[in-house]
Amino acid sequence: MTTMIPKGRLLIIGGKEDKGEDHSETEKKNNNFSPEEILKLLAESKDDRIEVITTASSEPEDMRETYSKVFNKIGYTNFDFLDICDEHVHSDFHLKRVEAARTVFFTGGDQSRICGSLNQSVLTDLLKKKYQEEDGFTIAGTSAGAMCMPKIVIVEAVNGEAMLEHDIELDTGLGFIDNCIVDTHFIHRARFGRLAHAVILHQECWGIGLGEDTALMIEEGCKATCRGSGMAWIINARHIGQTNTHTVKKGAPIYAENLKIHILTDTCKLDFNSDTFQGAGTGA
């Protein structure tokens, strides 16, 4: 069976993307740092319609204020906000807003709020259809808004000194991409263990661990380009050797042999279908 190549783009952001606020000395010393670089990728034209979905946040008005300020600074002229809850997912008003959008951007907060409200909804089906069929349509998400985008989402996990059986809770995500699991704030919150745990349990999936102010732009469903000032860690568990995942007793640590890791920085590329890596500045 031939797999349809999506015409749209996914922009998966690791959280705390630069919004033009005061910059630390570390940022100033980083040659890959550029103010508002990630958010400038949301739309190809400043006049493109952007719908910002704040469902993940318990404080949607704060999100509205924050992103309105930075979007105006960037020069976006055509954006608005949707705080969608369960009773809204089938409403014509919300569906028409999403239908007219060139970009739909999920803010951070709690990924369970997004998945609980939007999973298997008409609105999510519409987003999938636009992503598959509409050239240049962009689905973007930051922090929790990025984590909910794949088929499998990390809901909760313990960051301990070992990966213990039952230390991680996974659930069904929105399913815009089905061959990866995303974790965000990856470096700052020391989340390597929990993402590795997730992909050891689901070896068909790539693990995408995104640092803050860092993103992956995924085009054609498989071609990823890293953008931003930090790192994207990509974990491949498809060829692991020994592991006790299926026999481990409750409370015992999990081990695994032969995990493969890529580290991407700004403009590095990775093809998820062929596992082909291209370093920054090494070609077209």
N, C-alpha and C positions, 0 to 999 in steps of 0.2 A: 504494500500500500504506500502510495506517495504521500509524504508529509507536506502540508501546505506551508510555504515560507511566509512568515508574517511580514506585512508591509510596514508595520509600525515599529516603534522603538520603546524600549524599557530603560528608564534612568533610575538606577538603584543607588541610593545615597546613604552613606554610613552614619549620618547624624551630625549635628553641630556644624552644618555647612556655613561658610562665612557669609555674614549678612552686612558687611561693611562697618562693623563696630570696631572698637579699639583692638589693635592687633598686638600679640605678644612678641617678645624679642625672638622667640623661636620661629614664629611665623615670618618675621622680617628677614631672618637669616636663610630661610628656605627658598631656593631659586624656583621651586615649583608652586610657591604660594602666589595666588592672584586674587584680589578682592572680588567677592561675589561670583567667582568663576563657575561654580557648580550651578547656581541658580540661573546663570545666563544661558545654560544649556536647555532650559525648560521649553523654550520656543524658538523656532527658526526666524520668526519675524516679531518685532515688538508689538505688532497689532494682532497677532494670533490670540484667539480666545483661550484663556486658562481658567479652568475651574479647580479651586482648591477645596479638597474634602477634608474637613477637620474632625471627622467622626472619632478618630483615635484619641482625641484630647478631651480631658474633663474641663478644659478652659478654652473653648473655641473662640471666645472674644479676644483673648490674649493672642491666639494664633492669628486672628484676623488683623489685629493691630501690628504685630511683628512683620508679617509678610506683606501687608499693604505698604508699609514703610520702605522695605527693601525693594519691592517690585516697582514702586514709583521711582526710587533712586536708579534702578536699572533702566527704566524707561518703558516698561510694559504699560500698555494703554487699555487693555481689554481683559480684565480679570475680575473674578468674584468668588464668593465662598459658599460652600454647602456643608451644613452640619446635618448629615443624613443619619436618621435613626430608623428602627425597624419599620415604623408605619410610613416612612417616606420612600422605601426602595421600589415601590411599584407606582408611585405617583407620576402622572404625565408631566408635571412641572419639572421634577428632577430629571426625568428621562430626556426631556427636550433640551434641558441645559447641557447635559452630558453629550447628547447627540450633536450639538452645535460646537462642542469644544474641539480644539486642536491639541490641547494638553489637559490631562487630568492629573493633579498632584495630591498625593496623600501625605498629610503632615504626620509628625510624630505623636507619641502618646502611649497607648496600650494596644498592642496588636489584637488582643482578644475582642476589643470593642469593634474594630473594623470587621474582623472575621465573623463575629456574632451577628452583626447587622447586615452584612453584604454577601455572605456566603450563599451560593446557589440562588441568587436573586436575579430578577430581570435586569436590574441595573448592571450587575457584574457581567451578565451575558452580553449586554450591549457593549460594554468596554472590551470584552474579548473579540466581539465581531469587528469593532472599529480597529482594534490592534491588528487583526488578521488582514483586513481588507482596505484600510485607508492609508495611503502613502503618507509617511511623515507623522502620523498620529503618535503622540507620546503619552505613555503612562509612567508617571514618576512617583517616587515615594522616598521619604527620609525617615531614618530610625525605625520606629514601629511600622510606619507607612511603607518602608522597603521590605521589612521582614515578612509582611503578610502577602506579598506579591506572588511567591511560588505556590506550588501545590501543597507543600509541607511547610509548616511554620513552627518555630520554637516558641512555645508559650511560656515556659518557666524552666529553669535549670539551676543547679547548685554549682557555684564556682569553688570547688574544693581542691585539695592537693592531689586527689585522685578522682578518676571518673568512676563513680559507683553505679551499680545497676539500680534503676528506678530514680536516679538523680535528675532525669530530664523528662519533660512533658512536651510532646509534640501534638499538633492538631492539623486540621485541614485548612490550608490557606485559600487565597482567591484563585489560584491556578492560572495566572497569566503565563507562567513558564513552569514546566513540569520536571526539569532535570537538575534542579539545584535547591539548596537550602541556604537562606541568607541570615547572617548575623551582623549586627551593627555596633558602633562604639567598640570595635573589636579589640583595638590595642589598649585604649584607655581603661576599659573594664575587664581586661584579661580574660577574653572569652574563647581562647583557642580550644580549651578542653571540651567545652560544651558543644562547639561546632563539630569538632572531631568525633565526639560521641554520636551526634546526630547522623553524620555521614557513614560512620561505621555501622549504624543500624539500618541505613538506607544507602547501600553502596552504589546504587544506580544514579545517585545524585552527586553533583559537585557541591562542595561547601564553599560559600563566598563570604569571607570575613572582611568587612569594610571598616577601615579607620575613619575617624572624624574628618570632615571636609574632604572626603574622598568618595568617588562614585564609579560605577561601571555603567557605560552606555552600551546596551545590547541591541544589535541590529540583525535583521534576518533570523532572529530567534536563537542565534548561536555565536555571533561575532561580537566579542566584548572588547571595549577600549576603556582603560582606566583614565580617570580625570581627577585632578585635585592635588592637594599638597601632601597627602598621606599615602598609605599603602593599602592595597587589596591583597589579601591572602586567599589563595585558591587551593582547596584540599581535594585530592582525588583518592578515593578509597576503593576504586574498582578493581585494583590488582593487589589488595592486601593479602598477606600470607596468613600466619597464625593469628587467631583471635579467639577469645573465650566468650564472645558476645552471646551466643546461643546456649551456653551451658553455665554461665556465671550465676552464682547464688546471690540472693538478696543481700545487699550490703557489701558485696565483694567488689574490688576494683576490676575494671575492664582494661585489657591490653590488646594491642594490635601491631602487626608487623607490616612494614612497607607502605605506609602512607606516603603519597607523593604531594609535594608542596610547590606552588608557584608564588612568587611575590611580584606584584605589579605596582609600578608607580606611573606617574602622569605620562600618557600616550602609549604605554605598553599595551599590547594586544594579546588576546587568547581566543582561539576558536574552540568552542566546547565540543563540537562534533569530531574534530580531528586531533584535539589536544596539541595544537600548534601554537607555540609561544613566539612572540616577536617583541624584542626589547625596544625601549624608547630610542628613536632616531636611527633605527636600523633598516628602514625601507618604507615603502608606501603602505 
